[in-house]
């Protein structure tokens, strides 16, 4: 994308409005696609009637936050913080084929929820259980095979977008502006080395590589099947390397990275593991290195959503979520030795940066 200085301001604003409109349309599509899911839950898990009533609704306040998030994302693109290519256009056929798989999987998820079957894995997925930490050996969200099958990896990002009305990717990208501000002297990332822990199938990794095309990026995750999908997803980015490992036991030397980043990780960890992850992040960061995260908002971040923070773990298998929302990440970063802690909001997520 050309430098914004060479583009007339009027053209920049027009482009921003076009991107914003596209994003709103995309959000509306995912919101509409999500509407059959509560019906499927009620059919296969009658108990869900008492816990999912308000979840999945879009009130005026929520829409204002969605609109604000997508408008900021559009501005970030037109200002050149990351390229327009982050907005990938998907062909309709594979999109709707995947949606049908999600509807089918929703029935199995509802049955697991009804039976409280949070550790049910296929024979193929069971091969990956050995050597994985106990907290990870479960069907997070009651999804089929948890994070331990290729089928799960293929539909997971679409499932998340349905949950957040098509805003999940924009929430992920909210941490890129603070990262670009931190490394202003390295706009392309030349000479920088980043670590992303819990990269999953590499969705945010790709955004990071697009924002810093000359940075060296190590993307790490516990799930072998998700990393296999990530390798395919990131094939066009030779500066990205994929590695399996634990965020709480990083296989790197001290002072190795300029930044350690995580997206939607901490709410799926027990408190003690969260502390270990932060201690390891602090250890592998260079002096004045930056730790950055995006995750769910927590209690007292927004009183309008405190009801949702209480209901969410009842509807989805999130065993550590209640503890997460009641232990502010700002305090955990501080007690882990970080300073200059800054936070911001992006719809139902918060982003946080902290200096070593």
C-alpha positions in Angstrom: 0.0 0.0 0.0 1.4 3.4 -0.8 2.4 5.9 1.9 -0.6 7.8 3.1 1.3 11.1 2.6 1.1 10.6 -1.2 -2.7 10.1 -1.2 -5.0 13.0 -0.8 -6.8 13.1 2.5 -10.2 13.0 0.8 -9.2 9.8 -0.9 -8.0 8.3 2.4 -11.3 9.0 4.1 -13.2 7.6 1.2 -11.2 4.4 1.3 -11.6 4.2 5.0 -15.4 4.5 4.6 -15.4 1.7 2.0 -13.4 -0.6 4.2 -15.6 0.2 7.2 -18.7 -0.6 5.1 -17.2 -3.9 3.9 -16.4 -4.8 7.5 -19.9 -4.0 8.7 -21.4 -6.1 5.9 -19.1 -9.0 6.9 -20.1 -8.6 10.5 -23.8 -8.7 9.6 -23.2 -11.9 7.5 -21.6 -13.7 10.5 -24.2 -12.5 12.8 -27.0 -13.9 10.6 -25.1 -17.2 10.2 -24.9 -17.5 14.0 -28.7 -17.4 14.5 -29.5 -21.1 13.9 -26.9 -22.1 16.6 -29.1 -21.5 19.7 -31.9 -23.4 18.0 -29.5 -26.4 17.4 -28.4 -26.2 21.1 -32.0 -26.2 22.4 -32.8 -29.3 20.3 -29.9 -31.3 21.4 -29.4 -29.8 24.9 -32.6 -28.6 26.5 -30.8 -27.4 29.5 -29.2 -24.7 27.4 -32.5 -22.8 27.5 -31.6 -21.3 30.8 -28.1 -20.2 30.0 -28.0 -18.9 26.4 -30.9 -16.5 26.3 -29.0 -13.2 26.0 -25.8 -14.6 24.5 -25.6 -14.1 20.8 -27.8 -11.0 20.9 -26.8 -7.6 19.4 -28.2 -4.7 21.4 -27.5 -1.0 20.7 -24.5 -0.7 23.0 -22.9 -3.8 21.5 -23.4 -2.5 18.0 -21.8 0.8 19.0 -18.7 -1.0 20.2 -18.6 -3.2 17.0 -18.9 -0.1 14.8 -16.2 1.6 16.8 -13.9 -1.4 16.5 -14.4 -1.8 12.7 -14.0 1.9 12.1 -10.7 1.9 13.9 -9.6 -1.2 12.0 -10.4 0.6 8.7 -8.4 3.7 9.8 -5.4 1.5 10.8 -5.4 0.1 7.2 -5.7 3.5 5.5 -3.0 4.9 7.7 -0.7 2.1 6.5 -0.3 0.3 9.9 -1.1 -3.0 8.1 -2.1 -3.7 4.5 -5.5 -4.0 2.9 -4.7 -7.7 2.3 -5.5 -8.5 5.9 -9.1 -8.4 4.6 -9.1 -11.7 2.7 -12.0 -12.3 0.4 -13.2 -15.9 0.6 -15.0 -17.7 -2.1 -18.6 -18.4 -1.2 -18.6 -22.2 -1.9 -15.9 -23.2 0.7 -17.4 -20.6 3.2 -20.9 -22.1 3.2 -19.6 -25.7 3.0 -17.7 -25.0 6.2 -20.8 -23.4 7.7 -22.7 -26.6 7.2 -20.0 -28.5 9.0 -20.3 -26.0 11.9 -24.0 -26.5 12.1 -23.5 -30.3 12.2 -20.7 -30.0 14.8 -23.0 -27.8 16.9 -25.3 -30.8 17.5 -22.4 -32.9 18.8 -21.2 -29.9 21.0 -24.7 -29.6 22.5 -24.8 -33.3 23.3 -21.4 -33.1 25.0 -22.6 -30.0 26.9 -25.8 -31.9 28.0 -23.6 -34.9 29.1 -20.8 -32.7 30.5 -18.5 -34.7 28.3 -15.5 -32.4 28.3 -12.8 -35.0 27.7 -14.2 -36.9 24.7 -11.7 -37.4 21.9 -11.7 -39.5 18.7 -9.2 -42.3 18.4 -7.1 -40.2 16.0 -7.1 -37.2 18.4 -6.1 -39.3 21.4 -2.7 -39.9 19.9 -1.8 -36.3 20.7 -2.7 -36.4 24.4 0.5 -37.9 25.6 2.9 -35.3 27.0 0.3 -32.5 26.8 -0.4 -30.7 30.1 -3.6 -31.8 32.0 -5.3 -28.4 31.6 -5.1 -28.8 27.8 -6.6 -32.3 27.6 -10.2 -31.3 27.2 -12.8 -30.2 24.7 -12.6 -26.5 25.1 -16.0 -25.0 24.2 -17.2 -28.7 23.9 -15.9 -28.6 20.3 -15.1 -31.9 18.7 -11.6 -33.1 19.6 -10.8 -29.8 21.4 -7.7 -28.4 19.7 -6.4 -31.9 18.7 -7.7 -32.6 15.2 -7.3 -31.1 11.7 -11.1 -31.0 11.4 -11.3 -28.8 14.5 -8.6 -26.5 13.1 -10.4 -26.2 9.7 -13.7 -24.8 11.3 -12.4 -23.2 14.5 -11.8 -19.6 13.2 -15.2 -19.6 11.5 -16.8 -20.7 14.8 -15.1 -17.9 16.6 -16.3 -15.3 14.1 -19.9 -16.6 14.6 -19.5 -16.2 18.3 -18.3 -12.6 18.0 -20.4 -11.5 15.0 -17.5 -11.3 12.6 -15.3 -9.1 14.8 -12.8 -11.7 16.0 -10.1 -10.8 13.4 -10.5 -7.1 14.0 -10.1 -7.7 17.8 -7.0 -9.7 17.1 -5.6 -6.9 15.0 -6.2 -4.3 17.8 -2.8 -5.1 19.3 -0.9 -4.2 16.1 -1.2 -0.5 16.6 0.6 -0.6 20.0 3.2 -2.9 18.4 3.7 -0.5 15.5 4.0 2.4 18.0 6.6 0.6 20.0 8.7 -0.2 17.0 8.4 3.0 15.0 12.1 3.0 14.2 11.7 -0.5 12.6 8.5 0.0 10.5 9.1 -3.1 8.4 10.4 -5.1 11.3 13.9 -5.4 10.0 16.2 -6.6 12.7 13.3 -7.6 15.1 12.5 -11.0 16.4 9.0 -11.8 17.6 7.5 -14.8 19.4 3.8 -15.6 19.3 2.7 -18.1 21.9 -0.5 -20.1 21.3 -0.6 -19.2 17.7 -3.3 -21.8 16.8 -3.7 -22.1 13.1 -1.7 -18.9 12.5 -4.4 -16.3 11.9 -2.8 -13.5 14.0 0.6 -14.7 12.9 -0.3 -13.8 9.4 -1.4 -10.3 10.4 1.8 -9.8 12.4 3.9 -10.9 9.3 1.9 -8.6 7.1 2.4 -5.6 9.5 6.2 -6.4 9.9 7.2 -8.1 6.7 10.9 -8.1 7.5 10.7 -9.3 11.1 11.6 -12.8 12.1 8.6 -14.5 13.7 8.5 -17.7 15.7 4.9 -19.1 16.0 4.5 -21.7 18.8 1.5 -23.8 19.9 0.8 -27.0 21.8 -1.4 -28.5 19.1 0.3 -30.5 16.4 -2.8 -30.6 14.2 -3.4 -26.9 14.4 0.3 -26.2 13.6 0.0 -28.4 10.5 -2.8 -26.1 9.3 -0.7 -23.1 10.3 2.1 -24.2 8.1 -0.2 -24.3 5.1 -1.7 -21.0 6.1 1.7 -19.3 6.5 3.5 -20.9 3.5 3.9 -17.5 1.8 5.8 -16.0 4.7 9.4 -17.5 4.8 10.4 -15.4 7.8 7.8 -17.2 10.0 9.0 -20.5 11.6 6.6 -22.9 13.3 7.4 -24.7 16.6 5.5 -26.9 19.0 5.9 -26.1 22.7 4.5 -24.8 26.0 4.1 -21.1 26.7 4.9 -21.8 30.3 8.2 -23.6 29.5 9.7 -21.8 26.5 12.7 -23.5 24.8 14.6 -20.3 24.2 17.6 -18.6 25.8 17.2 -15.5 28.0 16.8 -12.1 26.2 16.0 -13.6 22.8 13.0 -11.6 21.5 12.0 -8.0 21.0 8.3 -8.9 21.6 6.3 -11.8 23.0 2.7 -11.8 21.8 -0.4 -13.9 22.6 -4.0 -13.7 21.4 -6.9 -15.3 23.3 -4.6 -17.4 25.4 -4.8 -16.5 29.1 -8.5 -17.1 29.7 -7.8 -20.8 28.8 -5.1 -21.2 31.4 -5.2 -22.0 35.2 -3.9 -19.1 37.3 -0.6 -20.6 38.2 0.1 -21.4 34.5 -0.8 -17.8 33.6 1.9 -16.7 36.1 4.4 -19.1 34.6 3.7 -17.9 31.1 4.3 -14.3 32.1 7.5 -15.3 33.9 8.8 -17.1 30.8 7.8 -14.2 28.6 9.7 -11.8 30.8 12.8 -14.1 30.7 13.0 -14.5 27.0 12.4 -10.7 26.3 15.4 -8.5 25.6 15.9 -5.5 27.8 13.1 -3.0 27.1 11.3 -5.7 25.1 7.5 -5.7 24.9 4.9 -8.2 26.0 1.6 -7.8 24.3 -1.7 -9.7 24.6 -5.3 -9.6 23.4 -7.9 -11.5 25.4 -11.4 -11.4 26.8 -12.4 -8.4 28.9 -12.5 -9.0 32.6 -14.7 -8.0 35.5 -14.8 -4.3 36.1 -13.6 -3.6 32.5 -17.2 -2.9 31.4 -20.2 -3.2 33.8 -22.5 -3.7 30.8 -21.0 -7.0 30.0 -20.5 -8.5 33.5 -23.6 -10.6 33.0 -22.0 -12.1 29.9 -18.7 -12.9 31.7 -20.7 -14.9 34.2 -22.9 -16.7 31.6 -20.2 -17.5 29.1 -18.5 -20.4 31.0 -21.9 -21.9 31.7 -22.7 -22.2 28.0 -19.2 -23.1 26.8 -16.7 -25.4 28.4 -14.2 -22.8 29.8 -13.0 -24.2 33.1 -10.6 -21.4 33.9 -12.6 -18.5 32.6 -14.3 -17.5 35.9 -10.9 -17.3 37.6 -9.5 -15.4 34.7 -12.1 -12.6 34.7 -11.6 -12.1 38.4 -7.8 -11.7 38.3 -6.9 -8.6 36.4 -4.1 -9.2 33.9 -2.7 -5.7 34.7 -1.9 -6.9 38.2 -0.4 -10.2 37.0 1.9 -8.4 34.6 2.9 -6.0 37.3 3.7 -8.8 39.8 5.7 -10.6 37.1 8.1 -7.7 36.8 6.7 -5.8 33.9 6.3 -2.0 33.9 4.7 0.7 31.8 1.5 -1.3 31.5 -1.1 0.1 29.1 -4.5 -1.3 28.1 -7.2 -0.6 25.6 -10.6 -2.0 24.6 -11.8 -3.6 21.4 -15.4 -4.7 21.7 -15.4 -7.8 23.9 -11.7 -8.0 24.1 -9.0 -6.0 25.9 -5.4 -5.5 24.7 -2.4 -4.9 27.0 1.2 -4.1 26.5 3.9 -4.1 29.1 7.6 -3.3 29.1 10.3 -5.5 30.5 
